[in-house]
Amino acid sequence: MFVVIAWKWGSWLYRLPHSDKRLIADGIFTGKTFAAVWEAFRECLVHRRIYKVNPLLGYMHMSLAFGWFLLIAVGWAETIAYLGLRFVPLQGHVFFKYFAVGLEHKPVFAFLMDLFLCMVLSGVALAWGKRMYSKAMGMRKTTHHVMGDRIALSALWFVFPARFVAESITSGLYGGGSFLTGSTGDLLRAHLSQTTLMQLETSAWWFYSIVLGVFFVGLPFSRYMHIFTEVPLIFLRRYGLRSGEKESTFDKFQTEACSRCGICIDPCQLQSVLGINTVQSVYYLRDRRYKMLRLATADNCLMCGRCTERCPVGIDLNTLRVNSRDVMRNLPSERRYKYFKGLDRSTGDGKVGYFAGCMTLLTPRVLKAMERIFTASGEEVWWADKSGGVCCGRPLKLAGETDAAHKMMEYNTELFRKHGITTLVTSCPICLKVFREDYRLEGIEVLHHSEYILRLIDEGRLKVNKVDETFTYHDPCELGRGSGIYDEPRRVIEAIGTLLEPRQTREHALCCGSSVANLAISDEQQVKLARNMASELEATGADVIVTTCPLCKKAVGRGTEKEVKDLSEIVAGHLM
């Protein structure tokens, strides 16, 4: 097991790009290492993030991980206490109770070992219960595993019950143990002959040996490789390593750190609304790891970020999807972009630039509302694409066509620099995210129109009327979970009327269903997702549904009879 793990770690680290190796070298002797140690304790042993999902689910994972760790650590100390200060390998305690009969009984160690074994057994019982009734732990769906994972899982489920039975029989024969194994041993001795116990002891310890061996042999090739991969992943992330739009061996640490706990399944609207059960992140990562990933699985994702928000390991699921699409499509990088030349149709001379984006241009009311807002505030604006222009490039990037996307990014960057803008405003969260993360716009402030409008209101440059009207707000995926912008749109709405929050809001908000990242679902399925999401917004009883994404506005409008408006329209309609 350790040879295979060392080979995997070594080959992945060796093949990292030089820039990533530099980050490791620069960070290893800093406070980042201590922060990583503390995070590894919290997440790999205590499972703090899973506790946030469901306390009972968190205890189940913690009792198995931390309980086993304590059994190893205290068992090692117990072995030294009996044998004296000498070299004792960490695994020395595993069969210690079998060979250490007749030694002086140490009740404190016996009590602690029984206590930790009881802790682990409670976790195993909960794991069995989760398979039979997952809703008790807040999960509608659990993961469907491949055969290799099932074998490893079955072995793990029997390791500790087998240990309990073996140690109890030995206690019944020779004494020792504590409240758990000692009491069970006394019970067995009272009902079975010594000959029978001796026969059972051999069988019990052999069975324990076999299931333990099966588990450890299978561990590096199964879902349980996450035990030895999440720890280095935490350290590497602390040092600044990230997955990119092109595959690297850092991705291996991410894919193999997935425990396939299934927590990411329930948030997926493809599963809960459309009944698609084979493309969720847990299955995507599994298929990618075992080299059986199909483009149909990689493409069928809204990339809304709901699963990423819930992932207890913090795997960058969307980036992994993008770089796998890039590899699987394997499109030629050279394409014809001569039509870019002479395409500059921008107007205006302001230092504030406005980039509408494709979807805003297809939603003219948003564009007109922004015109009114700029005029009312006295802002002189340079319009980047009012009469047409080049896409921001993010839709192509999400489709895996990263080389083509960069051609567009280069063109737009040169355009912004050429006109000397200092602030770039966009109404499209999709454009905002790519401007902030993938463009090199040093010296240019990039704002979503919700942030910019709030600034105008706070500075007194834009005055709005307060009205007796109720609004509910839908958080677009790319603006909320994607860019962390939650408060600004709400503050603008509250300056105009009363805000009513839906049941699932902010980081838990539902996707509108019309994501440009999904290349698989049909228009009918998109409408079904939109109706499901719109029903939550309608349940608030608000007069108007507000969003801050032109794509979401169109999607929500297809799912409800209620009035749907962009934030800019609300503001433009209530100017003093």
C-alpha positions in Angstrom: 0.0 0.0 0.0 2.7 2.5 1.0 4.8 1.7 -2.1 1.9 2.4 -4.4 1.0 5.6 -2.5 4.6 6.8 -2.6 4.8 6.1 -6.3 1.6 8.1 -7.0 2.6 11.1 -4.9 6.1 11.1 -6.3 5.1 10.9 -9.9 2.4 13.6 -9.5 4.8 16.0 -7.7 7.6 15.3 -10.2 5.4 16.1 -13.2 4.1 19.4 -11.7 4.9 22.5 -13.7 8.0 24.4 -12.6 5.9 27.3 -11.4 3.9 25.0 -9.1 7.2 23.5 -7.7 8.3 27.1 -7.0 5.2 27.8 -5.0 5.8 24.7 -2.9 9.4 25.6 -2.2 8.4 29.2 -1.3 5.6 28.1 1.0 6.9 25.0 2.8 8.9 26.9 5.5 6.3 29.5 6.2 3.1 29.8 8.3 1.2 28.2 5.4 2.5 24.8 6.6 1.2 25.2 10.1 -2.2 26.4 8.7 -2.3 23.3 6.5 -1.6 21.0 9.5 -4.5 22.6 11.4 -6.8 22.3 8.4 -5.8 18.7 7.9 -6.7 17.9 11.5 -10.1 19.7 11.2 -11.1 18.3 7.9 -9.4 14.9 7.6 -10.0 13.7 11.2 -12.8 15.8 12.7 -14.6 16.5 9.3 -15.8 19.9 10.3 -17.3 20.7 6.9 -19.4 17.5 6.9 -20.7 18.5 10.4 -22.1 21.6 8.7 -24.0 19.6 6.2 -25.5 17.3 8.9 -24.2 16.7 12.4 -25.1 13.0 12.4 -23.3 12.5 9.0 -20.3 14.5 10.4 -20.1 12.3 13.5 -20.2 9.1 11.3 -17.2 10.3 9.3 -15.4 11.6 12.4 -15.9 8.5 14.4 -14.4 6.3 11.7 -11.5 8.6 10.8 -10.6 10.1 14.2 -11.6 7.0 16.1 -9.3 4.8 14.0 -6.5 7.4 14.3 -6.9 7.2 18.1 -6.9 3.4 18.1 -3.6 3.5 16.2 -2.0 6.2 18.4 -3.1 4.9 21.8 -2.6 1.3 20.7 1.0 2.1 19.8 1.5 3.7 23.2 -0.1 0.7 24.9 2.3 -1.6 23.1 5.2 0.4 24.3 3.8 0.4 27.8 3.8 -3.4 27.8 7.0 -4.0 25.9 9.1 -1.1 27.1 10.9 1.6 25.2 12.0 -0.1 22.0 11.2 0.3 18.3 7.5 -0.6 17.8 6.0 0.1 14.4 2.7 1.9 14.3 1.0 -1.3 13.2 2.5 -3.2 16.0 -0.7 -3.0 18.1 -3.0 -4.5 15.5 -2.4 -8.1 16.7 -1.0 -7.2 20.0 -4.0 -8.5 22.0 -3.5 -11.9 20.3 0.1 -12.3 21.3 0.2 -10.4 24.6 -1.9 -12.9 26.6 -0.6 -13.5 30.2 1.0 -10.0 30.5 0.1 -7.7 33.4 -3.4 -6.1 32.8 -3.3 -2.3 32.4 -6.9 -1.2 32.9 -6.4 2.4 31.8 -5.2 1.4 28.3 -7.8 -1.4 28.1 -10.6 1.2 28.9 -9.3 3.7 26.3 -8.9 1.1 23.6 -12.5 -0.2 24.3 -13.8 3.4 24.3 -12.2 4.2 20.9 -13.3 0.9 19.4 -16.8 1.6 20.6 -16.6 5.0 18.9 -15.5 3.4 15.6 -18.2 0.7 15.8 -20.8 3.4 16.3 -19.6 5.0 13.0 -19.8 1.6 11.2 -23.3 1.1 12.5 -24.3 4.6 11.2 -22.6 3.8 7.8 -24.8 0.7 7.5 -27.8 2.7 8.5 -27.0 5.4 5.9 -27.0 2.8 3.2 -30.5 1.7 4.3 -32.0 5.1 5.2 -29.9 8.0 4.0 -32.6 10.6 4.7 -31.9 10.3 8.4 -28.5 12.0 7.7 -30.0 14.6 5.4 -29.2 12.9 2.1 -31.8 11.9 -0.4 -29.4 10.0 -2.6 -26.3 8.0 -1.9 -23.5 7.1 -4.3 -23.6 4.1 -6.6 -20.1 2.5 -6.4 -18.2 0.4 -8.9 -17.2 -3.1 -7.9 -13.7 -2.3 -6.7 -15.1 0.3 -4.3 -17.8 -2.0 -3.1 -15.2 -4.6 -2.2 -13.1 -2.1 -0.3 -16.2 -0.7 1.4 -17.4 -4.1 2.5 -13.9 -5.0 3.9 -13.9 -1.7 5.9 -17.4 -2.4 7.3 -16.2 -5.7 8.7 -12.7 -4.7 10.0 -13.9 -3.3 13.3 -16.7 -5.7 14.1 -14.2 -8.5 13.4 -11.6 -6.9 15.7 -14.3 -6.5 18.4 -15.2 -10.2 18.1 -11.6 -11.4 18.1 -10.5 -9.3 21.1 -13.6 -10.3 23.0 -13.0 -14.0 22.5 -9.3 -13.6 23.6 -10.5 -11.7 26.7 -12.9 -14.6 27.4 -10.1 -17.0 27.2 -7.3 -15.1 29.0 -8.9 -12.2 30.7 -8.2 -8.5 30.1 -10.3 -6.1 28.1 -12.6 -3.5 29.6 -16.3 -2.5 29.5 -16.7 -3.6 25.9 -14.4 -6.5 25.0 -14.0 -7.6 28.6 -17.7 -7.8 29.3 -18.4 -9.5 26.0 -15.6 -12.0 26.8 -17.1 -12.8 30.2 -20.5 -13.4 28.5 -18.9 -15.8 26.0 -17.0 -17.6 28.7 -20.2 -18.2 30.6 -21.9 -19.8 27.7 -19.2 -21.5 25.7 -16.5 -24.1 26.6 -12.9 -23.2 26.5 -12.3 -25.6 23.6 -15.0 -23.9 21.6 -13.6 -20.5 22.4 -10.1 -21.5 21.3 -11.4 -22.8 18.0 -13.4 -19.6 17.5 -10.4 -17.4 18.5 -8.3 -18.7 15.6 -11.1 -18.2 13.1 -11.9 -14.8 14.4 -8.3 -13.5 14.2 -7.8 -15.0 10.8 -11.0 -13.3 9.5 -9.9 -10.0 11.0 -6.5 -10.4 9.3 -8.1 -11.2 5.9 -10.6 -8.2 5.9 -7.9 -5.9 7.1 -5.5 -7.1 4.4 -8.2 -6.8 1.6 -8.9 -3.3 2.7 -5.3 -2.1 2.7 -4.4 -3.9 -0.5 -7.4 -2.3 -2.2 -7.0 1.1 -0.7 -4.7 2.8 -3.2 -6.9 1.6 -6.1 -10.3 2.5 -4.5 -12.2 5.5 -3.3 -10.3 5.2 0.0 -7.2 6.6 -1.6 -8.8 9.9 -0.5 -7.5 9.1 3.0 -3.9 9.6 1.8 -4.6 12.2 -0.9 -6.7 14.9 0.9 -3.8 15.7 3.3 -1.3 16.6 0.6 -4.1 18.4 -1.4 -4.6 20.7 1.6 -0.9 21.5 1.8 -0.6 22.1 -1.9 -3.6 24.4 -1.9 -2.2 26.4 1.0 1.0 26.9 -1.0 -1.1 28.4 -3.8 -1.4 25.5 -6.3 -4.6 25.5 -8.4 -6.1 23.5 -11.3 -6.1 25.4 -14.5 -7.8 25.3 -17.9 -5.1 22.9 -19.0 -4.6 19.5 -17.2 -1.7 19.1 -14.8 -0.8 16.4 -12.3 -2.2 18.7 -9.5 -5.6 17.6 -10.9 -4.7 14.0 -9.8 -4.6 15.2 -6.2 -8.0 16.7 -6.6 -9.7 13.7 -8.4 -8.2 11.1 -6.0 -9.1 13.2 -2.9 -12.8 12.7 -3.6 -14.2 10.2 -1.0 -17.4 9.7 -3.1 -19.4 10.6 0.0 -22.3 11.7 -2.3 -22.9 15.0 -0.5 -22.7 16.7 -3.9 -25.6 14.6 -5.4 -28.5 16.2 -3.7 -27.7 19.9 -4.6 -27.6 18.9 -8.3 -30.8 20.1 -10.0 -30.1 17.7 -12.9 -30.7 14.9 -10.4 -33.5 16.5 -8.3 -35.5 18.1 -11.1 -34.7 16.1 -14.2 -33.9 12.7 -12.7 -30.4 12.5 -14.4 -28.4 10.3 -12.0 -25.1 9.5 -13.7 -23.4 12.8 -14.4 -23.0 14.3 -10.9 -19.6 15.4 -9.8 -19.0 12.3 -7.7 -19.5 10.2 -10.9 -17.5 12.6 -13.1 -14.5 12.4 -10.7 -14.8 8.6 -10.4 -14.9 8.2 -14.2 -12.1 10.6 -14.8 -9.9 8.8 -12.2 -10.6 5.4 -13.6 -10.0 6.7 -17.2 -13.6 5.9 -18.3 -14.8 9.4 -18.7 -17.1 10.1 -21.6 -17.7 13.5 -23.2 -21.5 13.0 -22.5 -20.7 13.0 -18.8 -18.2 15.9 -18.9 -20.7 18.0 -20.9 -23.8 17.4 -18.9 -23.3 19.9 -16.1 -24.7 23.3 -15.4 -21.5 24.4 -13.6 -23.7 26.3 -11.3 -21.4 25.7 -8.3 -24.0 24.2 -6.0 -22.1 20.9 -5.7 -18.8 22.8 -5.2 -20.4 24.8 -2.4 -21.2 21.6 -0.6 -18.1 19.5 -1.3 -16.4 18.8 2.1 -13.0 18.4 0.4 -13.3 21.8 -1.5 -12.5 20.2 -4.9 -12.5 22.8 -7.8 -15.1 20.9 -9.8 -15.8 23.4 -12.5 -12.2 23.9 -13.4 -11.7 20.2 -13.7 -14.7 20.0 -16.0 -13.4 22.7 -18.2 -9.9 21.2 -18.6 -11.3 17.7 -19.3 -13.5 19.1 -22.0 -10.5 20.8 -23.5 -8.6 17.5 -23.7 -11.5 15.4 -24.9 -12.5 17.7 -27.7 -8.9 18.1 -28.8 -9.8 20.9 -31.2 -7.1 22.6 -33.3 -5.8 25.8 -31.8 -5.5 27.6 -35.1 -8.8 29.2 -36.3 -9.7 32.1 -38.5 -10.1 35.4 -36.5 -9.4 37.8 -39.3 -13.0 39.2 -38.9 -11.8 40.8 -35.6 -9.8 43.3 -37.6 -11.8 46.5 -38.0 -14.5 45.2 -35.8 -14.1 48.1 -33.2 -17.5 49.7 -33.2 -17.2 51.3 -29.8 -18.4 54.8 -29.1 -17.9 57.4 -26.4 -14.8 58.8 -24.7 -15.4 58.2 -21.0 -12.9 56.6 -18.6 -15.8 54.3 -17.5 -16.3 51.6 -20.0 -19.4 49.5 -20.4 -19.3 46.0 -21.8 -22.8 44.8 -22.4 -21.9 41.2 -23.5 -23.8 38.9 -25.8 -26.8 38.2 -23.5 -27.3 41.9 -22.6 -27.3 42.8 -26.3 -30.1 40.2 -26.6 -31.9 41.8 -23.7 -32.3 45.4 -24.9 -34.3 46.6 -21.9 -31.2 46.1 -19.7 -29.1 48.1 -22.1 -31.6 50.9 -22.2 -31.9 50.9 -18.4 -28.1 51.3 -18.1 -28.2 54.2 -20.5 -30.7 56.0 -18.3 -28.6 55.3 -15.2 -25.4 56.6 -16.8 -27.2 59.7 -18.0 -28.9 60.3 -14.6 -25.6 60.1 -12.8 -23.8 62.3 -15.3 -21.3 59.6 -16.1 -19.5 59.9 -19.5 -19.2 56.4 -20.8 -17.2 54.5 -23.4 -19.5 51.9 -24.9 -17.4 48.8 -25.9 -20.0 46.8 -27.8 -23.2 48.8 -28.0 -23.3 48.3 -31.8 -21.8 44.8 -31.7 -18.4 43.4 -30.7 -16.5 40.3 -29.7 -17.8 37.9 -27.0 -15.9 37.9 -23.7 -14.8 34.3 -24.4 -16.2 32.6 -21.3 -18.8 30.5 -23.1 -16.1 29.0 -25.3 -13.9 28.4 -22.3 -16.7 26.6 -20.5 -17.2 24.4 -23.6 -13.5 23.4 -23.4 -12.4 25.5 -26.4 -9.8 27.4 -24.4 -7.5 28.4 -27.2 -10.4 30.0 -29.2 -11.5 31.8 -26.0 -8.0 33.3 -25.5 -8.1 34.8 -29.0 -11.3 36.7 -28.0 -9.7 37.7 -24.6 -6.6 39.1 -26.4 -8.8 41.2 -28.8 -10.9 42.6 -26.0 -7.9 43.4 -23.8 -6.2 45.4 -26.5 -9.5 47.2 -27.1 -9.8 48.2 -23.5 -6.2 49.4 -23.3 -6.5 51.3 -26.6 -9.4 53.4 -25.3 -7.7 54.0 -21.9 -10.6 53.2 -19.6 -10.0 52.9 -15.8 -13.2 51.3 -14.8 -15.0 48.5 -16.7 -18.7 47.8 -15.9 -20.7 44.9 -17.2 -24.2 43.7 -16.7 -23.4 40.1 -17.4 -22.0 37.9 -14.5 -20.5 35.6 -17.1 -18.4 38.4 -18.5 -17.6 39.7 -15.0 -16.1 36.4 -13.9 -13.9 36.0 -17.0 -12.7 39.7 -16.9 -11.6 39.2 -13.2 -10.1 35.8 -13.5 -8.7 35.3 -17.0 -8.0 38.7 -18.5 -4.9 40.8 -17.6 -6.5 44.1 -16.8 -4.1 45.5 -14.3 -5.0 49.2 -13.6 -8.6 48.7 -14.7 -11.3 48.2 -12.1 -13.9 45.6 -13.1 -17.4 46.0 -11.6 -20.7 44.3 -12.1 -23.5 46.8 -12.7 -25.0 46.0 -9.2 -21.7 47.1 -7.6 -21.5 50.2 -9.8 -25.1 51.3 -9.2 -24.7 50.9 -5.4 -21.6 53.1 -5.6 -23.5 55.8 -7.5 -26.3 55.6 -4.9 -23.9 55.8 -1.9 -22.0 58.7 -3.5 -25.3 60.6 -4.0 -24.8 60.7 -7.7 -27.9 58.6 -8.3 -31.2 59.2 -6.4 -34.0 56.7 -6.3 -37.6 56.8 -4.9 -38.6 54.5 -2.1 -41.9 52.7 -3.0 -44.4 50.4 -1.3 -43.5 47.4 -3.5 -42.1 44.0 -2.7 -39.3 42.3 -4.6 -37.6 38.9 -4.4 -34.1 38.4 -5.7 -32.6 35.5 -7.6 -28.8 35.1 -7.1 -27.2 34.2 -10.5 -24.7 31.4 -10.2 -21.8 33.3 -11.7 -22.4 36.4 -9.7 -23.1 34.7 -6.3 -21.2 31.5 -6.0 -18.9 32.4 -8.9 -17.9 35.9 -7.8 -19.1 36.2 -4.2 -21.4 39.2 -4.9 -24.5 38.8 -2.7 -25.0 42.0 -0.7 -24.7 44.7 -3.3 -27.9 43.8 -5.3 -29.8 43.4 -2.1 -28.8 46.9 -0.8 -29.9 48.5 -4.1 -33.3 46.7 -3.9 -33.8 47.7 -0.3 -33.1 51.4 -1.3 -36.2 51.1 -3.5 -38.7 48.7 -1.9 -39.0 45.6 0.4 -36.9 42.5 -0.2 -38.4 39.0 0.4 -35.9 36.2 0.4 -36.7 32.8 -1.2 -36.1 29.5 0.8 -32.9 28.7 -1.1 -30.9 31.9 -1.4 -27.3 33.3 -1.6 -24.8 30.4 -1.9 -27.7 27.9 -1.9 -29.7 29.6 -4.7 -31.0 27.5 -7.5 -29.7 27.7 -11.0 -32.0 29.1 -13.7 -31.3 26.1 -15.9 -30.1 28.0 -19.0 -26.4 27.8 -18.2 -24.1 28.2 -21.2 -21.9 25.6 -19.6 -24.3 22.7 -20.2 -24.0 21.3 -23.7 -26.3 18.3 -23.2 -29.8 19.1 -21.9 -32.6 20.0 -24.2 -34.6 23.3 -24.3 -37.5 21.5 -22.7 -35.3 20.4 -19.8 -34.1 23.9 -19.4 -37.6 25.2 -19.1 -38.4 22.5 -16.5 -35.4 23.7 -14.4 -36.6 27.3 -14.8 -40.1 26.5 -13.6 -38.7 24.7 -10.6 -36.5 27.6 -9.6 -39.2 30.2 -10.4 -41.7 28.4 -8.1 -39.4 29.2 -5.1 -39.3 32.8 -6.0 -43.1 32.9 -6.5 -43.6 31.4 -3.1 -42.3 34.6 -1.5 -45.4 36.4 -2.7 -43.3 39.3 -4.0 -44.7 41.6 -6.6 -41.6 41.5 -8.9 -38.8 38.9 -9.4 -35.4 40.6 -9.7 -32.2 39.2 -11.1 -28.9 40.6 -12.1 -28.1 38.4 -15.1 -29.6 38.9 -18.6 -29.5 35.1 -19.2 -31.2 34.4 -16.0 -33.9 37.1 -16.8 -34.8 35.3 -20.0 -34.8 31.9 -18.2 -36.9 32.9 -15.3 -39.3 34.6 -17.6 -39.9 31.3 -19.3 -40.7 29.7 -16.0 -43.2 32.1 -14.4 -46.1 34.4 -15.2 -44.8 37.0 -12.7 -43.1 40.1 -13.7 -39.3 39.6 -14.1 -36.9 42.5 -14.2 -33.2 43.1 -14.1 -31.9 45.2 -11.2 -31.0 48.0 -13.7 -34.6 48.2 -14.9 -35.8 48.5 -11.3 -33.4 51.4 -10.6 -34.1 53.1 -14.0 -37.8 52.9 -13.3 -37.5 54.6 -9.9 -35.1 57.4 -10.5 -35.9 60.8 -8.9 
